[in-house]
C-alpha cells in the first residue's frame, strides 16, 4: 500500500487536526501549463490555500518517494520535466525510482486519502471521452473519486469530454456531484455545460455535512466550482474550436491520453493564449474554495443553513 512521506508542515497539521488541502503536480509541471505560467499557478494556488487558513500539500513522486507537501526550495523539481503518474503508475514510479512523477487527479486523490487528507484541489477533472462506447476511454479520475474518501474540488470536467456520460458514470459509482453556489455542471473554461448538477450547495459547512454522511466509507465527493465570471472564455468560440480540434484528432488518429494536450494546445492557439489566464484563474479559485471546505471539515463545526 502507499506509504507517503509528509513534509514536516503537513505532518504537524494533520497531527493537530488542522485543515490541509492536497494538490496535484501535473498542472504545475511541463506536462501541464507552459513556463512561466506553471510557476505562477503554483504560487497563486499555494497562496490561496494559505490565505484560506489551510496548509497546501503538493503531491508528487520525487526520487522514487511518494511525497505529500513540498518545501518552497523543492518546488523547482515539479516545475520542470516530469513523467505523468496516474494512480496505476504510482507503485511503478516508486519501484523504478522515478526522478519526478507528476501526479494526476487519480494519483493525487489516492495519495491524499492514504495520508488522511480530506480535501483535494485541482483545475479540471478527466471523464468519459466522446466515443467511449467504442474505445472504452474513461479517465481513471472517475474511479478514484468513487474509491477514496476525499472531497475533490474542480471546475467540472474538460469541455471536450462527453460530459453527460461523465455525470452518468459518477451517478452509477455513487459519487455525489455538488454545485458550489451554482446549478449547472461547469465545463472548465466555461461556467455551464448546459447540464444540471444533482445538488447545489451554498456553504462549506454544508459540504462538510454531506461528507460526514456518505453511505459508502470509501466514496468521495465532486464539488464543482465554475470559473469566475470575468475569466470565462466565450462559450460559442470554444465550442467551435473544440469541434475542429476533435475532428483533427479523428483524422490524425490521435487517441487516449494524447487527446487532452492536443486539444488544449489548439484552444490556446485559437484564443491567442487567452486560455492560460483562464486556467490560472479557475485553479486559484478552486484552491480558495477547497481551503474553505477543508477548514470546515477540520473544525467539526456543522451549523445548518
Secondary structure, DSSP 4 states (H G I P E B T S, - for coil): ----EE-HHHHHHHHHT--EEEE-SGGGSTTSSPTTHHHHHHHHHHHHHHHTT-EEEEEEEETTEEEE---GGGHHHHHS--EEE-HHHHHHHHHTT-SEEEE-HHHHHHHHHHHT--EEE-S-B--BPTTHHHH--B-HHHHHHHHS--EEEESBB-TTS-HHHHHHHHHHTT-EEEEET-SB--BTTBS--S-B-SEEE--HHHHHHHHHT-SSTT--EEEE-PPPGGGPPPHHHHHHHHHHHHHHHHHHT--TTHHHHHHHHHHHHHTTTHHHHHHHHHHHHHHHHHHHHHHHHHH------
